[in-house]
Amino acid sequence: MFSGLSPLVIEGVLDEGERIVVRARTPQDAAVCPVCAVSSRQVHGYQLRTVADVPVDGRRVVVRVRVRRLVCPTRGCRQTFREQLPGVLERYQRRTARLTWQVKAVVRELAGRAGSRLLAGLAVGLSRHTALRALLRIPLPTGRMPRVIGVDDFALRRRHRYATVVIDAETHERIEVLPDRTADTLEAWLRGHPNVEVVCRDGSATYAQAIRRALPDAVQVADRWHLWHNLREAALSEVKTHSTCWATVLDAPIYDGPRAQTTLERWPQVHGLLDQGVGLLECARRLQLALNTVKRYARADRPERMLRVPKYRAGLVNPYRDHLRKRRAEDPAVPVRHLFDEIKALGFTGCLNLLHKYINQGRADAERSHISPRRLARMLLTRPDNLKAEQHEFLAKLTAACSSDSGTLRHHRK
């Protein structure tokens, strides 16, 4: 029961009901001075230490140990010192070494309040502040530096403050958290760890620059999530670009209003300046467009690639679509205001502007709903074994709609 106290000489055990009191003393062996390391047996006096031990039978255990204060025989050293028992009683501690180990094991998992509540259930009285102090005394692990690390940023306060986390890419254990995401901070950390051979990172040019400067021989690779994310975004962009191809299969309308006319007019303007050697930034300044807008026009090889299929989403007008089609078939010149009053009487809760937009987009006359670019891109990236037979046929019909000179969707599917 008291095997952890075997270095002590137990003189008696007292049962007080809620707690057990153990009286013990230190053996009469020589003790070593902590300063000069000279052993001594000359006793100067005795002191009583009261420490807590691991509970027994759900009751607290208190150990009262009589320790000796010895005289140091070395001239000029400290006059007296109190003997210590490593592994049983640590200096300045109010708990035995084995109880301290159990407390640290609990607070390492649960920290302050929760750790204090669990220890109370185990008959160990400990405040949350003491639990936190015990947690802070646990030394941080000093494991080996891995060969492959992963670097990524995360938000401490979104859009205001960011940090960098470094992990072991093989075991997924956190190694370090850097205070910011600048290249200088990461470079300084990498210079202190020259054994890194492979760095897994996102597409950030800042991290790439820091790795090249600190570890020029290290291999930089993209992590799986960013690689798949970039592939998905590229596939979605390609599907949107080929809207004029697959929309014809679904009889889906293409934007043909003033916005579409403006798009068709801007494309030759952008490419005309680019053919003259004008840069993208200067082109954006002359046409008074955003730089990203000019980039989208520059990537399109034909003006038709800029046209998009309108996004038809389920709205408040959809339940009254059959009534609108019937009334417009009977009287093509019926005012929209009259249609609004009619569906309002049927329970429509939207506004007149919403009905105007619904009719102007051609949604009331469309025969079928079409697939969205995002859904088509998802089908292209799905494993063929996970698609149903009708989805295979539907996807084959859409990808076959691209002509031979622009059959990018077909190549993406392969």
VOPAGU-2260 file (C-alpha; in pm, 1 decimal, decimal comma):
REM VOPAGU-2260
SITE   aa  ch    i         X         Y         Z
SITE  MET   A    0       0,0       0,0       0,0
SITE  PHE   A    1     284,3     240,5      84,8
SITE  SER   A    2     544,4      96,9    -150,6
SITE  GLY   A    3     618,1     444,8    -283,0
SITE  LEU   A    4     735,2     543,9      64,4
SITE  SER   A    5     985,1     257,0      95,7
SITE  PRO   A    6    1290,6     489,6     133,5
SITE  LEU   A    7    1129,0     620,5     456,0
SITE  VAL   A    8    1103,9     446,9     789,0
SITE  ILE   A    9     733,0     421,4     872,1
SITE  GLU   A   10     671,4     443,9    1245,6
SITE  GLY   A   11     293,3     425,9    1250,3
SITE  VAL   A   12     -35,4     459,0    1060,4
SITE  LEU   A   13    -337,7     636,8    1208,0
SITE  ASP   A   14    -692,0     601,8    1067,8
SITE  GLU   A   15    -885,9     926,6    1124,2
SITE  GLY   A   16   -1192,5     828,8     920,5
SITE  GLU   A   17   -1182,6    1067,1     623,6
SITE  ARG   A   18    -804,8    1056,3     600,0
SITE  ILE   A   19    -512,2     832,0     683,0
SITE  VAL   A   20    -209,6     977,7     861,2
SITE  VAL   A   21     128,4     810,6     816,4
SITE  ARG   A   22     411,7     893,6    1058,5
SITE  ALA   A   23     756,9     835,6     919,2
SITE  ARG   A   24    1117,9     946,8     947,1
SITE  THR   A   25    1422,8     947,7     724,2
SITE  PRO   A   26    1687,3     676,0     764,6
SITE  GLN   A   27    2008,9     747,8     955,6
SITE  ASP   A   28    2224,9     733,5     642,8
SITE  ALA   A   29    2467,1    1008,6     551,0
SITE  ALA   A   30    2330,0    1296,2     341,0
SITE  VAL   A   31    2512,5    1497,2      75,2
SITE  CYS   A   32    2543,4    1874,8      91,7
SITE  PRO   A   33    2371,2    2028,3    -215,9
SITE  VAL   A   34    2649,1    2290,8    -253,7
SITE  CYS   A   35    2982,8    2114,7    -199,1
SITE  ALA   A   36    2860,0    1754,4    -243,5
SITE  VAL   A   37    3031,6    1640,0      79,7
SITE  SER   A   38    2842,7    1383,5     288,9
SITE  SER   A   39    2762,8    1445,7     653,3
SITE  ARG   A   40    2605,9    1259,0     945,9
SITE  GLN   A   41    2625,9    1537,0    1207,3
SITE  VAL   A   42    2269,4    1629,2    1302,5
SITE  HIS   A   43    2195,3    1991,4    1379,0
SITE  GLY   A   44    1822,1    1944,9    1442,5
SITE  TYR   A   45    1495,1    1796,8    1318,9
SITE  GLN   A   46    1201,3    1936,9    1122,1
SITE  LEU   A   47     855,6    1798,8    1048,5
SITE  ARG   A   48     727,6    1798,9     688,6
SITE  THR   A   49     362,9    1729,4     612,1
SITE  VAL   A   50     295,5    1615,6     255,6
SITE  ALA   A   51       2,7    1452,8      73,7
SITE  ASP   A   52      29,0    1109,3     -81,3
SITE  VAL   A   53    -185,3     913,8    -328,4
SITE  PRO   A   54    -534,1     834,2    -186,9
SITE  VAL   A   55    -611,5     493,0     -41,1
SITE  ASP   A   56    -963,0     347,3     -54,2
SITE  GLY   A   57   -1104,2     682,5    -161,0
SITE  ARG   A   58    -953,6     862,4     140,7
SITE  ARG   A   59    -678,5    1121,7     154,6
SITE  VAL   A   60    -337,6    1016,0     280,9
SITE  VAL   A   61    -118,5    1257,9     477,7
SITE  VAL   A   62     245,8    1174,2     546,6
SITE  ARG   A   63     421,9    1344,1     837,0
SITE  VAL   A   64     793,7    1298,6     791,1
SITE  ARG   A   65    1063,3    1393,8    1038,3
SITE  VAL   A   66    1365,7    1508,6     840,0
SITE  ARG   A   67    1711,4    1600,3     966,4
SITE  ARG   A   68    1902,4    1926,0     936,4
SITE  LEU   A   69    2267,4    1837,5     908,2
SITE  VAL   A   70    2588,6    2034,5     956,6
SITE  CYS   A   71    2809,7    2076,7     650,2
SITE  PRO   A   72    3170,5    1972,7     735,1
SITE  THR   A   73    3329,5    2195,3     466,5
SITE  ARG   A   74    3471,4    2522,6     600,2
SITE  GLY   A   75    3333,9    2824,6     413,0
SITE  CYS   A   76    3030,8    2633,6     278,8
SITE  ARG   A   77    2681,1    2677,3     407,0
SITE  GLN   A   78    2650,7    2598,6     777,0
SITE  THR   A   79    2354,4    2359,2     771,7
SITE  PHE   A   80    2132,8    2193,8     511,9
SITE  ARG   A   81    1815,8    1986,0     515,2
SITE  GLU   A   82    1835,1    1639,4     369,6
SITE  GLN   A   83    1629,7    1557,5      58,1
SITE  LEU   A   84    1484,0    1229,0     -65,3
SITE  PRO   A   85    1480,0    1235,0    -447,9
SITE  GLY   A   86    1195,2    1032,0    -591,5
SITE  VAL   A   87     991,9    1060,4    -270,0
SITE  LEU   A   88     998,3    1418,0    -145,5
SITE  GLU   A   89    1098,0    1702,9    -371,7
SITE  ARG   A   90    1218,5    2037,3    -248,1
SITE  TYR   A   91     943,6    2285,7    -150,5
SITE  GLN   A   92     669,9    2036,9    -250,1
SITE  ARG   A   93     358,5    1963,3     -45,4
SITE  ARG   A   94     293,9    1637,5    -229,6
SITE  THR   A   95     493,2    1321,2    -277,7
SITE  ALA   A   96     658,5    1255,5    -611,9
SITE  ARG   A   97     410,4     986,5    -716,0
SITE  LEU   A   98     108,8    1206,5    -630,2
SITE  THR   A   99     265,5    1492,7    -824,7
SITE  TRP   A  100     300,2    1262,5   -1124,8
SITE  GLN   A  101     -70,6    1171,7   -1108,7
SITE  VAL   A  102    -171,3    1537,6   -1075,1
SITE  LYS   A  103      35,3    1630,9   -1381,3
SITE  ALA   A  104    -120,3    1346,0   -1580,5
SITE  VAL   A  105    -469,4    1484,2   -1506,1
SITE  VAL   A  106    -399,0    1853,8   -1561,6
SITE  ARG   A  107    -213,3    1776,5   -1885,4
SITE  GLU   A  108    -544,8    1656,6   -2029,3
SITE  LEU   A  109    -799,3    1876,5   -1848,0
SITE  ALA   A  110    -605,6    2186,5   -1732,3
SITE  GLY   A  111    -745,7    2402,2   -1449,0
SITE  ARG   A  112   -1112,4    2385,7   -1352,6
SITE  ALA   A  113   -1192,0    2047,8   -1507,0
SITE  GLY   A  114    -874,0    1895,5   -1366,5
SITE  SER   A  115    -953,9    2027,6   -1018,9
SITE  ARG   A  116   -1304,3    1876,1   -1032,3
SITE  LEU   A  117   -1173,9    1536,2   -1141,5
SITE  LEU   A  118    -901,7    1534,0    -875,0
SITE  ALA   A  119   -1163,3    1616,7    -611,6
SITE  GLY   A  120   -1352,5    1304,6    -718,1
SITE  LEU   A  121   -1028,3    1109,4    -670,6
SITE  ALA   A  122    -990,1    1241,9    -313,0
SITE  VAL   A  123    -711,0    1483,5    -407,0
SITE  GLY   A  124    -784,3    1836,0    -288,4
SITE  LEU   A  125    -641,6    2083,7    -538,8
SITE  SER   A  126    -750,9    2431,3    -644,7
SITE  ARG   A  127    -767,8    2534,2   -1008,8
SITE  HIS   A  128    -480,9    2778,1    -958,2
SITE  THR   A  129    -257,5    2505,0    -816,9
SITE  ALA   A  130    -361,9    2279,0   -1105,0
SITE  LEU   A  131    -251,9    2544,9   -1355,3
SITE  ARG   A  132      81,6    2589,1   -1174,8
SITE  ALA   A  133     135,9    2213,8   -1191,3
SITE  LEU   A  134      57,9    2226,7   -1562,5
SITE  LEU   A  135     309,2    2504,8   -1621,9
SITE  ARG   A  136     580,7    2305,4   -1443,9
SITE  ILE   A  137     554,4    2024,2   -1697,7
SITE  PRO   A  138     854,1    2059,3   -1931,9
SITE  LEU   A  139     780,4    2085,8   -2301,1
SITE  PRO   A  140     875,3    1781,4   -2507,3
SITE  THR   A  141    1201,0    1811,6   -2698,8
SITE  GLY   A  142    1141,2    1555,6   -2969,4
SITE  ARG   A  143    1354,2    1504,7   -3273,8
SITE  MET   A  144    1326,2    1745,1   -3562,3
SITE  PRO   A  145    1134,8    1569,6   -3841,0
SITE  ARG   A  146    1263,7    1537,2   -4194,0
SITE  VAL   A  147     931,6    1645,2   -4350,9
SITE  ILE   A  148     740,1    1941,6   -4209,5
SITE  GLY   A  149     417,8    2117,6   -4301,6
SITE  VAL   A  150     378,1    2497,3   -4291,6
SITE  ASP   A  151      49,6    2685,0   -4305,3
SITE  ASP   A  152    -107,1    3001,4   -4167,8
SITE  PHE   A  153    -415,8    3037,8   -3949,3
SITE  ALA   A  154    -615,0    3328,5   -3810,5
SITE  LEU   A  155    -579,9    3437,0   -3451,2
SITE  ARG   A  156    -827,2    3713,3   -3530,8
SITE  ARG   A  157    -969,6    3693,2   -3879,9
SITE  ARG   A  158    -859,9    3975,4   -4114,5
SITE  HIS   A  159    -651,8    4129,3   -3835,6
SITE  ARG   A  160    -390,5    3891,9   -3696,6
SITE  TYR   A  161    -246,2    3569,3   -3835,4
SITE  ALA   A  162      14,1    3317,4   -3722,0
SITE  THR   A  163     208,2    3026,7   -3872,5
SITE  VAL   A  164     191,1    2667,8   -3752,4
SITE  VAL   A  165     466,8    2415,0   -3821,7
SITE  ILE   A  166     377,8    2045,5   -3794,2
SITE  ASP   A  167     540,5    1709,6   -3852,4
SITE  ALA   A  168     395,6    1609,2   -4189,0
SITE  GLU   A  169     439,5    1237,4   -4112,0
SITE  THR   A  170     292,2    1219,1   -3759,1
SITE  HIS   A  171      74,4    1536,1   -3782,0
SITE  GLU   A  172     210,8    1658,3   -3446,7
SITE  ARG   A  173     246,3    2030,7   -3385,4
SITE  ILE   A  174     608,7    2144,1   -3360,6
SITE  GLU   A  175     598,0    2523,4   -3336,6
SITE  VAL   A  176     360,1    2819,1   -3362,4
SITE  LEU   A  177     519,4    3134,4   -3503,1
SITE  PRO   A  178     372,7    3475,1   -3403,6
SITE  ASP   A  179     305,0    3594,6   -3760,1
SITE  ARG   A  180     312,8    3475,5   -4120,7
SITE  THR   A  181     597,7    3685,0   -4259,2
SITE  ALA   A  182     887,0    3544,9   -4457,5
SITE  ASP   A  183    1151,1    3673,8   -4214,0
SITE  THR   A  184     996,8    3491,5   -3916,4
SITE  LEU   A  185     973,3    3159,3   -4099,6
SITE  GLU   A  186    1323,2    3202,9   -4244,5
SITE  ALA   A  187    1472,3    3260,8   -3898,9
SITE  TRP   A  188    1303,5    2946,4   -3766,8
SITE  LEU   A  189    1416,0    2733,2   -4061,3
SITE  ARG   A  190    1776,2    2846,5   -4024,0
SITE  GLY   A  191    1769,8    2705,6   -3672,1
SITE  HIS   A  192    1654,2    2366,8   -3805,2
SITE  PRO   A  193    1880,7    2280,2   -4099,0
SITE  ASN   A  194    1788,7    1909,2   -4092,2
SITE  VAL   A  195    1457,2    1970,0   -4269,6
SITE  GLU   A  196    1462,0    1813,5   -4616,0
SITE  VAL   A  197    1101,4    1848,8   -4739,4
SITE  VAL   A  198     859,6    2135,9   -4671,8
SITE  CYS   A  199     490,5    2089,2   -4744,6
SITE  ARG   A  200     320,0    2426,0   -4794,0
SITE  ASP   A  201      32,5    2605,8   -4965,4
SITE  GLY   A  202      64,6    2831,3   -5268,8
SITE  SER   A  203     192,8    3128,9   -5070,2
SITE  ALA   A  204     483,3    3305,3   -5237,0
SITE  THR   A  205     589,4    3439,4   -4896,1
SITE  TYR   A  206     656,5    3093,2   -4756,9
SITE  ALA   A  207     826,1    2986,7   -5080,2
SITE  GLN   A  208    1066,4    3281,4   -5058,4
SITE  ALA   A  209    1149,8    3207,3   -4693,3
SITE  ILE   A  210    1219,6    2840,1   -4768,3
SITE  ARG   A  211    1442,6    2922,2   -5067,3
SITE  ARG   A  212    1651,5    3163,4   -4863,7
SITE  ALA   A  213    1685,9    2948,2   -4550,2
SITE  LEU   A  214    1699,0    2597,1   -4703,0
SITE  PRO   A  215    1792,0    2620,9   -5070,9
SITE  ASP   A  216    1835,0    2242,5   -5097,9
SITE  ALA   A  217    1499,2    2156,9   -4938,6
SITE  VAL   A  218    1222,2    2018,5   -5160,6
SITE  GLN   A  219     900,2    2221,3   -5162,8
SITE  VAL   A  220     578,4    2027,9   -5221,3
SITE  ALA   A  221     212,1    2122,8   -5220,3
SITE  ASP   A  222      -9,8    1966,8   -4957,5
SITE  ARG   A  223    -299,1    1747,6   -5062,7
SITE  TRP   A  224    -578,9    1985,0   -4958,1
SITE  HIS   A  225    -445,1    2285,5   -5153,5
SITE  LEU   A  226    -362,1    2066,6   -5450,7
SITE  TRP   A  227    -716,6    1932,8   -5466,3
SITE  HIS   A  228    -862,4    2278,6   -5397,6
SITE  ASN   A  229    -665,6    2432,8   -5684,6
SITE  LEU   A  230    -772,3    2149,1   -5915,0
SITE  ARG   A  231   -1135,8    2204,3   -5821,7
SITE  GLU   A  232   -1112,6    2578,1   -5883,6
SITE  ALA   A  233    -941,3    2519,4   -6219,9
SITE  ALA   A  234   -1209,3    2269,4   -6324,6
SITE  LEU   A  235   -1486,5    2506,7   -6217,5
SITE  SER   A  236   -1329,0    2792,4   -6413,6
SITE  GLU   A  237   -1300,4    2570,0   -6720,5
SITE  VAL   A  238   -1663,5    2459,6   -6693,3
SITE  LYS   A  239   -1778,6    2821,1   -6667,7
SITE  THR   A  240   -1567,6    2908,2   -6971,3
SITE  HIS   A  241   -1738,2    2636,1   -7177,1
SITE  SER   A  242   -2090,4    2741,8   -7081,8
SITE  THR   A  243   -2176,5    2809,2   -7446,0
SITE  CYS   A  244   -2095,6    2444,4   -7528,9
SITE  TRP   A  245   -2289,2    2243,2   -7271,8
SITE  ALA   A  246   -2574,0    2494,8   -7239,2
SITE  THR   A  247   -2690,7    2406,5   -7592,5
SITE  VAL   A  248   -2748,8    2044,5   -7485,2
SITE  LEU   A  249   -2975,6    2153,9   -7199,3
SITE  ASP   A  250   -3151,0    2429,0   -7397,2
SITE  ALA   A  251   -3034,0    2664,9   -7127,2
SITE  PRO   A  252   -3036,9    3033,5   -7222,5
SITE  ILE   A  253   -2721,1    3241,9   -7228,4
SITE  TYR   A  254   -2715,2    3597,7   -7103,9
SITE  ASP   A  255   -2812,2    3812,5   -7403,9
SITE  GLY   A  256   -2903,3    4141,0   -7240,3
SITE  PRO   A  257   -2707,3    4466,3   -7214,2
SITE  ARG   A  258   -2455,4    4299,5   -6984,6
SITE  ALA   A  259   -2377,0    4033,7   -7246,3
SITE  GLN   A  260   -2339,9    4300,0   -7516,8
SITE  THR   A  261   -2097,5    4493,6   -7298,6
SITE  THR   A  262   -1895,1    4176,3   -7242,9
SITE  LEU   A  263   -1872,7    4106,7   -7615,6
SITE  GLU   A  264   -1759,5    4464,4   -7680,1
SITE  ARG   A  265   -1491,7    4466,1   -7408,1
SITE  TRP   A  266   -1318,6    4148,8   -7523,1
SITE  PRO   A  267   -1177,9    4298,0   -7850,8
SITE  GLN   A  268   -1080,1    4614,0   -7660,9
SITE  VAL   A  269    -875,5    4418,6   -7406,5
SITE  HIS   A  270    -712,1    4189,8   -7662,1
SITE  GLY   A  271    -645,5    4483,1   -7894,8
SITE  LEU   A  272    -438,5    4653,4   -7625,9
SITE  LEU   A  273    -265,6    4329,9   -7531,3
SITE  ASP   A  274    -167,9    4268,4   -7894,7
SITE  GLN   A  275      -6,1    4613,1   -7899,8
SITE  GLY   A  276     216,0    4513,8   -7606,2
SITE  VAL   A  277      22,8    4700,3   -7337,5
SITE  GLY   A  278      54,0    4541,3   -6992,4
SITE  LEU   A  279    -239,1    4415,0   -6789,9
SITE  LEU   A  280    -218,7    4694,1   -6532,3
SITE  GLU   A  281    -198,6    4966,7   -6797,6
SITE  CYS   A  282    -482,2    4798,9   -6987,1
SITE  ALA   A  283    -697,7    4807,5   -6674,9
SITE  ARG   A  284    -615,0    5175,6   -6624,3
SITE  ARG   A  285    -705,7    5272,8   -6979,8
SITE  LEU   A  286   -1033,5    5079,6   -6984,6
SITE  GLN   A  287   -1114,5    5171,6   -6622,7
SITE  LEU   A  288   -1159,8    4807,6   -6525,7
SITE  ALA   A  289   -1038,7    4603,9   -6231,7
SITE  LEU   A  290    -714,0    4413,7   -6284,6
SITE  ASN   A  291    -878,5    4077,2   -6216,9
SITE  THR   A  292   -1146,7    4157,5   -6475,4
SITE  VAL   A  293    -881,0    4226,8   -6737,0
SITE  LYS   A  294    -710,6    3898,4   -6648,1
SITE  ARG   A  295   -1035,1    3708,1   -6709,1
SITE  TYR   A  296   -1072,8    3869,6   -7051,8
SITE  ALA   A  297    -708,0    3794,8   -7131,7
SITE  ARG   A  298    -749,0    3425,0   -7052,4
SITE  ALA   A  299   -1049,0    3386,1   -7286,4
SITE  ASP   A  300    -946,3    3297,0   -7642,0
SITE  ARG   A  301   -1286,4    3398,5   -7784,3
SITE  PRO   A  302   -1548,2    3651,7   -7668,4
SITE  GLU   A  303   -1811,8    3376,7   -7641,0
SITE  ARG   A  304   -1605,3    3223,3   -7359,4
SITE  MET   A  305   -1699,1    3517,5   -7140,9
SITE  LEU   A  306   -2071,9    3448,4   -7160,2
SITE  ARG   A  307   -2227,3    3260,8   -6872,6
SITE  VAL   A  308   -2539,3    3059,0   -6810,8
SITE  PRO   A  309   -2768,2    3244,2   -6567,8
SITE  LYS   A  310   -2797,3    3090,9   -6222,0
SITE  TYR   A  311   -3158,4    2994,2   -6168,7
SITE  ARG   A  312   -3226,7    2920,6   -5806,9
SITE  ALA   A  313   -3548,8    2822,4   -5640,7
SITE  GLY   A  314   -3731,7    3138,8   -5534,1
SITE  LEU   A  315   -4066,1    3268,8   -5418,6
SITE  VAL   A  316   -4207,1    3283,6   -5773,5
SITE  ASN   A  317   -4144,5    2916,2   -5859,9
SITE  PRO   A  318   -4474,1    2782,0   -5711,0
SITE  TYR   A  319   -4670,9    3017,8   -5943,1
SITE  ARG   A  320   -4475,6    2939,6   -6258,1
SITE  ASP   A  321   -4756,3    2735,0   -6422,6
SITE  HIS   A  322   -5006,8    3015,1   -6363,8
SITE  LEU   A  323   -4770,9    3271,7   -6516,9
SITE  ARG   A  324   -4706,2    3057,4   -6825,3
SITE  LYS   A  325   -5077,8    2997,6   -6875,6
SITE  ARG   A  326   -5167,2    3368,8   -6849,3
SITE  ARG   A  327   -4879,5    3475,9   -7077,1
SITE  ALA   A  328   -4983,7    3214,5   -7333,7
SITE  GLU   A  329   -5343,5    3344,9   -7330,3
SITE  ASP   A  330   -5243,4    3710,8   -7341,8
SITE  PRO   A  331   -4876,0    3779,7   -7432,8
SITE  ALA   A  332   -4925,9    4152,8   -7367,5
SITE  VAL   A  333   -5058,4    4114,8   -7014,6
SITE  PRO   A  334   -4886,1    4370,2   -6786,7
SITE  VAL   A  335   -4656,5    4238,5   -6518,7
SITE  ARG   A  336   -4849,8    4443,6   -6264,6
SITE  HIS   A  337   -5166,7    4243,8   -6338,7
SITE  LEU   A  338   -4973,6    3916,6   -6301,6
SITE  PHE   A  339   -4836,5    4039,7   -5971,7
SITE  ASP   A  340   -5188,6    4114,8   -5840,2
SITE  GLU   A  341   -5308,9    3769,6   -5947,6
SITE  ILE   A  342   -5033,5    3567,4   -5780,9
SITE  LYS   A  343   -5053,0    3799,3   -5480,8
SITE  ALA   A  344   -5410,1    3683,3   -5433,9
SITE  LEU   A  345   -5286,4    3322,7   -5459,5
SITE  GLY   A  346   -5042,7    3373,4   -5170,8
SITE  PHE   A  347   -4729,3    3522,6   -5327,8
SITE  THR   A  348   -4526,5    3706,8   -5060,4
SITE  GLY   A  349   -4255,3    3860,7   -5280,1
SITE  CYS   A  350   -4228,9    4206,7   -5432,7
SITE  LEU   A  351   -4303,0    4336,4   -5783,8
SITE  ASN   A  352   -3935,0    4379,7   -5864,3
SITE  LEU   A  353   -3874,4    4008,7   -5795,1
SITE  LEU   A  354   -4146,4    3914,2   -6044,5
SITE  HIS   A  355   -4000,7    4152,9   -6305,9
SITE  LYS   A  356   -3658,4    3989,4   -6270,5
SITE  TYR   A  357   -3808,2    3639,2   -6289,8
SITE  ILE   A  358   -3985,8    3713,2   -6617,5
SITE  ASN   A  359   -3701,7    3913,7   -6774,4
SITE  GLN   A  360   -3457,7    3628,1   -6714,0
SITE  GLY   A  361   -3684,3    3393,1   -6907,2
SITE  ARG   A  362   -3736,5    3161,3   -6614,1
SITE  ALA   A  363   -4112,9    3157,1   -6659,9
SITE  ASP   A  364   -4080,1    3024,5   -7018,9
SITE  ALA   A  365   -3789,7    2779,8   -6965,9
SITE  GLU   A  366   -3885,0    2418,6   -7029,2
SITE  ARG   A  367   -3639,1    2261,4   -6785,2
SITE  SER   A  368   -3395,3    2357,5   -6516,1
SITE  HIS   A  369   -3026,8    2325,0   -6609,0
SITE  ILE   A  370   -2727,3    2208,1   -6414,8
SITE  SER   A  371   -2506,6    2465,2   -6244,8
SITE  PRO   A  372   -2134,5    2495,0   -6335,0
SITE  ARG   A  373   -2036,7    2399,2   -5979,8
SITE  ARG   A  374   -2241,7    2078,4   -5995,7
SITE  LEU   A  375   -2096,7    1985,7   -6334,3
SITE  ALA   A  376   -1742,5    2044,5   -6204,4
SITE  ARG   A  377   -1819,3    1823,1   -5905,5
SITE  MET   A  378   -1933,7    1544,1   -6137,8
SITE  LEU   A  379   -1615,7    1577,6   -6343,9
SITE  LEU   A  380   -1400,2    1536,5   -6033,5
SITE  THR   A  381   -1599,3    1249,1   -5883,7
SITE  ARG   A  382   -1461,7     898,2   -5912,7
SITE  PRO   A  383   -1634,6     722,1   -6204,4
SITE  ASP   A  384   -1716,4     426,2   -5980,3
SITE  ASN   A  385   -1917,6     657,6   -5751,7
SITE  LEU   A  386   -2141,3     789,0   -6032,8
SITE  LYS   A  387   -2472,9     632,2   -6125,9
SITE  ALA   A  388   -2546,3     506,5   -6477,0
SITE  GLU   A  389   -2770,4     802,0   -6560,4
SITE  GLN   A  390   -2501,9    1040,3   -6434,7
SITE  HIS   A  391   -2247,9     876,7   -6666,7
SITE  GLU   A  392   -2482,9     926,0   -6962,8
SITE  PHE   A  393   -2560,6    1283,1   -6863,0
SITE  LEU   A  394   -2191,5    1367,6   -6821,2
SITE  ALA   A  395   -2101,3    1205,7   -7152,3
SITE  LYS   A  396   -2365,4    1412,6   -7330,0
SITE  LEU   A  397   -2238,4    1737,0   -7178,3
SITE  THR   A  398   -1868,8    1672,4   -7242,0
SITE  ALA   A  399   -1940,7    1565,6   -7600,5
SITE  ALA   A  400   -2096,7    1906,6   -7665,2
SITE  CYS   A  401   -1751,8    2066,7   -7685,9
SITE  SER   A  402   -1615,3    2090,2   -8038,9
SITE  SER   A  403   -1288,1    1923,8   -8132,2
SITE  ASP   A  404   -1090,7    2248,4   -8121,3
SITE  SER   A  405   -1207,3    2332,5   -7769,0
SITE  GLY   A  406   -1282,0    1996,5   -7616,5
SITE  THR   A  407   -1121,3    2080,1   -7284,1
SITE  LEU   A  408   -1405,6    1932,2   -7082,6
SITE  ARG   A  409   -1355,6    1600,0   -7256,2
SITE  HIS   A  410    -982,3    1607,7   -7173,3
SITE  HIS   A  411   -1058,3    1700,3   -6813,4
SITE  ARG   A  412   -1290,9    1403,3   -6783,9
SITE  LYS   A  413   -1021,3    1168,9   -6911,8
